[in-house]
Amino acid sequence: MATIFLLLSIAFSTFINLIFRWFKDFNVNKFQAIIVNYVVCFIIGFSLSTHQDIMSYVHEQWFIYCILLGFLFIAIFFSMALTTEKLGISVTAVSGKMSVVITILFAYFFAKEDITLLFVIGLILSILSIYFITIKKELHIDKRYLILPVIVFLGGGMIDTSLKVLQQAYSQDIPLSTISYSIFLGAFIAGTSIYLVKEKSNFSSWEWKSVKAGVALGVPNYFSIFFLLSAIEGFSVKSAFVFGVNNVGVVLVSTLLSVLIFKEKLEPKNQWGLLLAVLSIAIISYAS
């Protein structure tokens, strides 16, 4: 089942990328859609959970941890949006996906997972594949904004590592659906607070298409996190394998679907990246 959970996480994460692509085509207000998305995530998780008495555990350590992680979700979203605006989507994609290195290092040094040389080779190939798949032109980074991809890199690693810690520390006592909806509750609170400050409590500018887009985004977003946590739990001491395959798998499948659905053209280096991605997944799987 753990393998199925991992594949489902990759599938739902890929849906998220496709939906974001449609956001651009339909000129959706991303921030409004993101807030609605977190409401939908919370509702789904709350509906599926057997622990629905929130007030009974608002002071529990795990719940506070989930809420803070939700705030981190929003913070990194803003950082990614700003990085894309200032430096381009390629820089954002590379810095975000390469954050898997942080998660792998945590798994090795703190979670004491067994990581072989062959696994490291597969990981290096996966990082190279992500670089070659996402880069459409030469990177030109304005030194004034160099801190932005660093924040995305560190933040992405912190999120994945935190998910691992949550699963390892609390999943035996707390259902994954409860952990998931608590995280999204924190993200919703943070996002709404920022919106109220930014727009001075003005909700008249909300667009109906943004609400519908947020609902469409919320469903795959919730299940991508839920199945990722389930995969981590299922593979137990192999979270490094889960994060490695998940990251490169999402990039690989998203790119292939972009070619099929949106008729995107792949440069030779992008094609080499796809081959490296397949090879890296095979090596990581074998080494695990």
C-alpha positions in Angstrom: 0.0 0.0 0.0 2.9 2.4 0.7 3.9 2.4 -3.0 0.3 3.2 -4.0 0.2 6.1 -1.5 3.4 7.4 -3.0 2.0 7.2 -6.5 -1.2 8.9 -5.4 0.8 11.7 -3.8 2.7 12.2 -7.0 -0.5 12.2 -9.0 -2.3 14.7 -6.9 0.8 17.0 -6.7 0.9 16.9 -10.5 -2.8 17.9 -10.6 -1.8 20.9 -8.5 0.8 22.0 -11.0 -1.7 21.6 -13.9 -4.3 23.7 -12.0 -1.7 26.4 -11.4 -1.0 26.4 -15.1 -4.8 26.9 -15.8 -4.8 29.8 -13.2 -2.6 31.7 -15.6 -4.7 30.9 -18.6 -7.9 32.1 -16.9 -6.3 35.0 -15.0 -7.2 33.8 -11.6 -6.3 35.8 -8.5 -3.9 33.3 -7.0 -3.9 34.7 -3.5 -7.7 34.5 -3.2 -7.7 31.0 -4.7 -5.0 29.9 -2.2 -7.0 31.0 0.8 -10.2 29.2 -0.5 -8.0 26.2 -1.2 -6.9 26.0 2.4 -10.6 26.2 3.6 -11.4 23.3 1.3 -8.4 21.3 2.6 -9.5 21.9 6.2 -13.1 20.9 5.5 -12.1 17.7 3.7 -9.6 16.7 6.5 -12.1 17.6 9.2 -14.8 15.6 7.6 -12.6 12.5 7.3 -11.2 12.7 10.8 -12.5 10.9 13.8 -11.0 13.7 16.0 -13.3 16.7 15.4 -13.4 18.3 18.9 -10.8 20.9 18.1 -11.2 22.7 21.5 -10.2 19.6 23.4 -6.7 19.6 21.9 -5.9 23.2 21.1 -3.2 23.2 23.8 -1.6 19.9 22.7 1.9 20.2 21.5 1.2 18.4 18.2 -1.7 20.8 17.3 0.4 23.9 18.0 3.2 22.4 15.8 0.7 21.8 13.0 -0.7 25.4 13.2 2.9 26.8 13.0 3.6 24.5 10.1 0.5 25.9 8.4 2.0 29.4 8.8 5.2 28.2 7.2 3.2 26.9 4.2 1.9 30.4 3.6 5.3 32.1 4.2 7.0 29.8 1.6 4.1 30.4 -0.8 4.7 34.1 -0.7 8.4 33.6 -1.1 7.9 31.4 -4.1 5.5 33.9 -5.7 8.1 36.7 -5.1 10.9 34.6 -6.4 8.9 33.9 -9.6 8.1 37.6 -10.0 11.7 38.8 -9.6 13.8 35.9 -10.9 11.5 33.7 -13.0 9.7 30.3 -12.6 12.8 28.3 -13.4 14.7 29.6 -10.5 11.7 29.0 -8.2 11.3 25.4 -9.5 15.0 24.5 -9.1 15.4 26.0 -5.6 12.1 24.5 -4.4 12.7 20.9 -5.6 16.4 20.9 -4.7 15.3 21.4 -1.1 15.0 17.6 -0.9 18.7 17.6 0.0 17.8 19.1 3.4 15.2 16.3 4.0 17.7 13.6 3.0 20.4 15.0 5.3 17.9 15.1 8.2 16.8 11.5 7.5 20.5 10.4 7.6 21.9 12.4 10.5 18.8 12.7 12.8 16.4 10.0 11.9 19.3 7.5 11.5 18.1 6.1 8.2 20.4 3.9 6.2 21.5 5.7 3.1 23.9 4.0 0.7 26.4 5.4 -1.8 24.1 4.1 -4.6 21.2 6.1 -3.1 23.4 9.2 -3.0 24.3 8.7 -6.7 20.6 8.4 -7.5 19.8 11.5 -5.5 22.5 13.5 -7.3 21.0 12.4 -10.7 17.5 13.3 -9.5 18.7 16.9 -8.7 20.5 17.2 -12.1 17.3 15.9 -13.8 15.2 18.5 -12.0 17.6 21.2 -13.2 17.7 20.1 -16.8 13.9 19.5 -17.0 12.9 22.9 -15.6 15.5 25.2 -17.2 14.2 26.7 -20.5 17.0 29.2 -20.8 20.2 30.2 -19.1 19.7 31.4 -15.5 20.4 35.0 -14.8 20.1 35.8 -11.1 20.0 39.4 -10.0 22.3 39.5 -6.9 19.8 41.9 -5.2 17.3 39.1 -5.0 19.7 36.2 -4.3 18.2 35.7 -0.8 14.8 34.7 -2.3 15.7 31.3 -3.8 17.7 30.6 -0.7 14.5 31.2 1.4 12.5 28.9 -1.0 15.3 26.2 -0.7 15.5 26.3 3.1 11.7 26.7 3.5 10.9 23.8 1.3 13.3 21.6 3.2 11.9 22.7 6.5 8.3 21.8 5.4 9.3 18.3 4.2 11.4 17.7 7.3 8.6 18.9 9.6 6.1 16.6 7.9 8.6 13.7 8.6 8.9 14.8 12.3 5.1 15.0 12.6 4.5 11.6 11.1 7.3 10.0 13.2 6.3 11.6 16.5 2.5 11.6 16.5 1.0 9.4 13.8 0.7 6.5 16.1 -1.7 8.4 18.4 -3.2 11.0 16.1 -4.9 10.1 12.7 -3.2 11.5 9.6 -6.4 13.2 8.6 -6.4 15.1 11.8 -2.8 16.1 11.4 -3.5 17.2 7.8 -6.5 19.4 8.6 -4.7 21.0 11.5 -1.9 22.0 9.2 -4.3 23.5 6.7 -6.2 25.3 9.5 -3.0 27.1 10.3 -2.4 28.0 6.7 -5.9 29.3 6.4 -5.6 31.4 9.6 -2.2 32.8 8.3 -3.5 33.5 4.8 -6.7 35.2 5.9 -4.8 37.4 8.4 -2.4 38.5 5.8 -5.3 39.2 3.4 -7.2 41.3 6.0 -4.1 43.4 6.6 -3.2 43.8 3.0 -6.7 44.6 1.7 -7.9 46.4 4.9 -10.8 43.9 5.4 -12.2 44.6 1.9 -13.8 41.5 0.5 -15.7 43.3 -2.3 -12.8 42.6 -4.6 -13.2 38.8 -4.4 -13.9 37.1 -7.7 -16.2 34.1 -8.1 -13.7 32.4 -10.5 -11.1 32.6 -7.8 -13.4 30.8 -5.4 -14.1 28.1 -7.9 -10.4 27.8 -8.7 -9.6 27.5 -5.0 -12.1 24.7 -4.6 -10.5 22.9 -7.6 -7.1 23.4 -6.1 -8.1 22.4 -2.5 -9.1 18.8 -3.3 -5.8 17.6 -4.8 -3.8 19.8 -2.4 -5.3 18.0 0.6 -4.8 14.5 -0.8 -1.3 15.2 -1.9 -0.2 15.9 1.7 -2.4 13.2 3.1 -1.0 10.5 0.8 2.6 11.8 1.3 2.2 11.4 5.0 0.7 8.0 4.5 3.6 7.0 2.2 6.1 8.1 4.9 4.3 6.1 7.5 4.1 3.1 5.1 7.8 3.1 4.2 8.7 3.7 7.9 12.5 4.1 7.9 12.7 5.0 4.2 11.4 8.6 4.2 14.5 9.6 2.2 13.3 7.3 -0.6 9.8 8.8 -0.4 10.9 12.4 -0.7 13.5 11.6 -3.4 11.0 9.7 -5.6 8.2 12.1 -4.9 10.1 15.2 -5.9 11.5 14.0 -9.2 8.3 12.0 -9.9 6.2 15.2 -9.8 8.6 17.1 -12.0 8.7 14.2 -14.5 5.0 13.6 -14.7 4.1 17.3 -14.8 6.5 17.8 -17.7 5.2 14.9 -19.7 1.6 16.1 -19.2 2.5 19.7 -20.1 3.8 18.3 -23.4 0.7 16.3 -24.0 -1.9 18.8 -22.8 -0.4 22.2 -23.4 1.9 21.2 -26.3 5.0 22.6 -24.7 8.2 22.2 -26.6 11.1 20.5 -24.9 14.7 21.5 -25.6 17.4 18.8 -25.9 18.5 19.5 -22.3 14.9 19.1 -21.1 14.8 15.7 -22.9 18.1 14.6 -21.2 16.6 15.7 -17.9 13.6 13.4 -18.4 16.0 10.4 -19.1 18.0 11.3 -16.0 14.7 11.5 -14.0 13.7 7.9 -15.0 17.3 6.7 -14.3 17.4 8.4 -10.9 14.1 6.9 -9.8 15.3 3.4 -10.9 18.5 3.8 -8.9 16.9 5.3 -5.8 14.2 2.5 -5.8 16.9 -0.2 -6.2 19.1 1.3 -3.5 16.2 1.5 -1.1 
